Amino acid sequence: MGEDGVVKAIRAMLEGAKVPVTEECCIYKVPFDIRELNEDAYTPKVVSIGPFHHNSPRLHNMERHKLMYCKAFLERYKISLESWVQYIEGVEHRFRSCYSETLYFTKEELVRIIFVDSGFIFELFWCTFYNEWSGKNNTFLMKPWLTTNIRLDLLLLENQLPFFLLQNLFNLSVASTPIPSFLELTFDYFIYYNRSRLAYSNISIKHFTDLVRKFHLQYPLQTRIEADESIIHFPSATELSEAGVKFKVNLQSDCLLDLRFCGGVLEIPQLKVEDWTERLFRNMVALEQCHYPEESYITDYVAVLDFLVNTSRDVDLLVRKRVLVNWLGESDSVANMFNSLWKNITHINFSSQYFVLCRDLNAFCGNPLNKLQSTLRRDYCNTPWQTAVSIAGILLLFLSLIETVCSIFQTL
């Protein structure tokens, strides 16, 4: 190829260049340096949704079950295949723009993926809402272990369909039928994770991972402050305790983010550490890294946990104070989980609430009087008997001092 040919080829290449990620993008491949820490936490175990994991061999067995569920939903509402295909083809270009990676599927392949996955989700949510599983030809998905894994797979960042597509397709299917909205069905399906009791009215979400993040953001969101590593850090739970900080579980708050420090008492909402806790938090943090870097409230919480928990001793202390409920078993497992959640995370700012929390905790621990009081309580007043013995010792010392002074005066 001559020089002119090379120039023409490069010019054509440049003219064909397009912005790889648009404002529509909301579904991401987890960044490699985060993903490599625990690939299983971001990878579906039993069911693929959307294009990223569609060709995974270990998930192929679920495709026939998805087809059966999709067929059941179409038959229930007598939906024409043509109406679904026409809608999906109409939004196929917008659908592609929702993903951070180039999708190497043909238009026809993508339409098939969207068609089956959407129908599967609709039927799954419908059956869960109405608890109508009897009479179905497929009872395989009702097994408890599988039900749990499907629900968790549907919360993974890489395993999503855009919510606008699901909602519009559902509305198109049941427009003249008096049944709950797709958003209401979605809230019902993921109700276990709705810790903050968020209402489904006036909620806008990108996808299911975005929804579970919103479940944890019920607490009024604070302004953001640029992270300063010299300030945004505080001692571990054990070190705080030794410095005189008291821990109190906050059972009244519905929001995990509602941490408060006042009068030497650190109030923390209770967290149940379960098998799925790491997967859930890892995917919420990954979403914030990719989509909400300026609003990383879940990442703030993960950072606080990382500060509080360094060893199993910290876990045991928080369990005794009922701040943590350990369903994993070994305290070391819980400590390792918290220590790894914040690794390879780029944290550019902190909420003002957590900034103040860190500042006040550091100031409290930096006061030598607080540590002295804590040491005296720990070493001499740890139990009623020890307190009584300490008081008796002080009285004896005081009486001995008086006796010595009196003896000195008598000799003068």
Secondary structure, DSSP 8 states (H G I E B T S, - for coil): --HHHHHHHHHHHHHT---SS-TT--B----HHHHTT-GGGGS-SS---SSTTTT-GGGTHHHHHHHHHHHHHHHHTT--HHHHHHHHHHHHHHHHHTBSS-----HHHHHHHHHHHHHHHHHHHHHHHHT--TT-S--GGGSHHHHHHHHHHTT-TTS---HHHHHHHHHHHSTTS----HHHHHHHHTGGG-TT---STT---SSHHHHHHHHT--S----EEE--TTTS----HHHHHHTT-EEEEE-S-S-TT--EEETTEEEEE-EEE-TTHHHHHHHHHHHHHHH-TT--HHHHHHHHHHHH-SSHHHHHHHHHTTSEEE-SS-HHHHHHHHHHHTTT----EEEHHHHHHHHHHHHHHT-HHHHHHHHHHHHHSSSHHHHHHHHHHHHHHHHHHHHHHHHHHHH-
